[in-house]
């Protein structure tokens, strides 16, 4: 378990709580300063998906950003900027939101993308998902096989 202490934000306790709640859906593989590397084990793709959570100095008043160093074909992932646009980190952010809640939400959108207009940043992926979910998951799987790092 990655629980490198950061007394300034109390994150080691938060990371431990998040990993306990994960039920092997995700693993926090690295944690240092204000950056957490989270590997998601999605039932719809074979390879673990790496998402990096970047915590600002003002966390939890300000939300973290979710970044994908290896972006995948997904409506909520900006292929250009590599950020995930999801409402829980923007419009619905609350300082009470836990790391566990963030990871649960990220896990869920891997299976069921958030198609709220404010969260969609890849129109092509959104259209494919709506028109043919099977084709969408096939393309998403193909994108993880070519660029996602191995465990």
N, C-alpha and C positions, 0 to 999 in steps of 0.2 A: 504494500500500500504506500502510495506517495504522499507522505505527510510532512514535507519539509516545513518547519515552522516559520511563520511570518507574523510575529506578535503584533505588528502594526495594524493588521486587519483581522487577526484571529483566524486566518485561513486554514491552518492545519486542522483545526476542529471541524470547519466546514467541509474540507476535503474528505476527512474520515467519515463524516455523516453521509456525504454524497455517495462514497464508494459502498458503504454499508447498504444503502437503499437501492443500489444499481441492479442487483440480481443478475449479474453478468451481462447486462445490456450495454454497459460501458465500463471503461477502465480509465482512471486518471493515471496516465503512464509517466508523467513528469509534472512537477510543480516547482516553480522558482519565482521569486519576487512576485510579480503580478501577472504571471502567465501560467495557464494550465493546459496541458496537452491531453485531450480526451479521445480515446479510441472507442468508436461505436460499433457494436456487433449487431448489424441489422439483419433481420430474417429475409429481406428482399435482395441483398447482395452478399456475395461470398467473402469478399475481403473486408477487414475492419476499415472504417472510415475515420480519418483523423480530422478533428476540429480543434482549433486552438482558441481558448477563451482568453481575451486580453482584458484585464481588470484595470480600470482607471484609478488614479490616486483617490478620487472621491467615492469609491465603492464603499458601501452599498447605496449611497445617495444617487450615484450615477451608474448606469448599467454597464456590464462588460460588452465587448464586441465579440462576435463569433466569426472566426477567420478560417478559411480552408486553404492550406498551402498547395493542395492538389484538388482544385475545384472539380465537382462532378456535374453531370447533366441533371439539373434539378431546378424547378421554378423559383426557389428561394435562394439560389446561389448565383452571385454575380460572377460570370466567367472573367470579366475584365478586372474587377477589383478584389475578387476572391472572398468577399464577405457574404455572410448569410443575413438576409433581411427577414426578420421574424418579429411579429408585433410584441411578443413578450419582452423583447430587448429595446423596444421603442415606445409605441403608444401605450402599452399595458405595463410598463415597468413600474415596480414598486420596490422601495428599499427592503421590504419584507420578503421579496423573492429570494429563494435559496438556490444554492448551486445545484441541489438535487432537482428542484423544479425546472431549472434551465436545462439540465441534461435530459430530464424526462421529455420535455417539450422538443428538444432537438432530436431525440430518439424517435418520437412520434412523427415528426415531419419527414423523416427519411422514408417512412411507409406511406404517409398521407400528407402530401405537400399542403402548405397554407396558401390557398388561392385568393386570399384577401388582396385587393388591388395594391394596397400599400406594401405588401410583402413580396409580390411577384417582381422579380428583376430579370428573369429569363423567360420572355414571352413564348419562345419556341417550345421550351420544355413544358410550360403550362398548357399550351395547345395540345401537344402530344399526350400529356397526362389526361386531359379531358376527353380527347377523341379516342384514344386507345391506351388504357392503362397498361396492358401487357407490353405494348411497344415501348412505352415510357420506361418501365422497369428493365426491359432488355437493354435499352440505351444507357440507362443509369448504371447497370451492371457492367456494360462494356467500358464506360468511362472510369469505373473504379479499377478494372483489371489493367488498364493501360497506365494509370498514373498514381494509384494509391500505393503507399509504401507498405512493405510486408511487416509483420509483427517483429 
